[in-house]
Amino acid sequence: MIPRGSEAIRHLVTRVAQDLIPKAHDAYTATDLGYFTVLMGLIAQDYDRAAEVLVSEHAALQPILREAALHIDDADLKERIAKALAAEAPSLRVSDLTARSDVTLKLLIDLHAAVEAAEAGGADWARTVNDEIWRFLEAHVTAHAYEAAL
């Protein structure tokens, strides 16, 4: 059997934890190796989930952006929404999906500010969109959370 991806990283974590940390010559080196195992565990989690999270989050933002575009008056923001809705990552490589996500999440920050301003101004539509944005952000935090025993 040849371990791949996150499984291979987990094998490295086990090897460092069981074989290298006990052989460390000093506490400083043992502590560094311990940190490396925790970080490798986090990397293993991202390796396994990154593409799915990035693709599903982009899909989850589409209806929020479409709804907001119907009501936003800011022409620049509307244009950025249209570009984000049309954006396709050039591949399923995590780096390409992350680049698209970075642009979309920056747009979401600006959109959220505009939606909250519209809600404060009494716009009826803004409360619904604001609630949808907050639901997305809660799901975003959950999807990016790590399981780590520290």
Secondary structure by P-SEA (a helix, b strand, c coil): ccccaaaaaaaaaaaaacccccccccaaaaaaaaaaaaaaaaaaaaaacaaaaaaaaaaaaaaaaaaaaaccccaaaaaaaaaaaacccccccaaaaaaaaaaaaaaaaaaaaaaaaaaaacccaaaaaaaaaaaaaaaaaaaacccccc
